[in-house]
Amino acid sequence: MTGFEKFVHFFQGKMNTPTILGWYHLLCFGIMLLACILIIIFRKKISQKAVRFIVLGIGILLVVLEIIKQLEYSFSWDESSQTASWSYQWYAFPFQFCSTPMYLMVLAGSLPNCKVRDAIYSYLGTFALFAGLCVMCYPGDVFTSTIFINIQTMVWHGSMVVVGILLLSTQAFAIEHKSILKAGIVFLIMLLTALLMDCIWAWAGGLQTGQTFNMFYISPYYPCTLPIFDIIYSSTHYILFFLVYVIGFILSAYIFLLVAIGIKKLYVKIQEKRNINKALM
């Protein structure tokens, strides 16, 4: 085993697979919750420049973790024969729905104040926040017996929530109804890119390799394995499934935005009431 292979093998250390609501899950959720609370408390002291650097920094961290994950998934060590082998696992290609924040955080953090960054911020504060929180509340099958993967997935999805709360609490993008349109455009670009990749995989002969390539789980060639959507995929026409998928994600993101709008209005009313009381004193 070479030095590089030893480095990769190090990240394949094993542990008992964490359980939902087990100590590891609750610990990671608690750390995420504490980070969100601190952001909300100190939101007024966080400048937009700081927001940009935080988003960029987290994006770069996710890139590093993803590179290690791809190497770890591709490397195998046979103890009996003492031989190493490499084989890329296409099912783990990093362009699932929850993979998009990695690319978009780096892009948004690298851009000056502009419409593109504003649209990405809107996406990260709605769609990505929704997805990250879903996984953090119910990890499902994201936990494995590999230590690094368990750390990576919790850092990844926890970061999606933290960045979303950061953008909302600092109002890095406009917390208003039309922001869902900007976020929706980013979502559709990512979605259609994933669909194009799924189709290219099939057209290039990927179906004969024996491997699965199902970005966003919307491939017309492989069953969708997402909860609820898997039932729709298997019981309806693909086009109907696709429309339900798109509408479902947009509505879910919009609900998060509506909650943020409601909290903002409530906060404004409380501040107005306090100002009136101070004026009367």
Helices and strands as residue ranges (DSSP letters): H 3-10, H 23-41, G 43-45, H 48-74, E 75-78, E 83-86, G 90-92, G 97-99, H 100-110, H 115-124, H 127-137, H 147-169, H 179-203, G 206-208, G 215-217, H 229-235, H 238-280
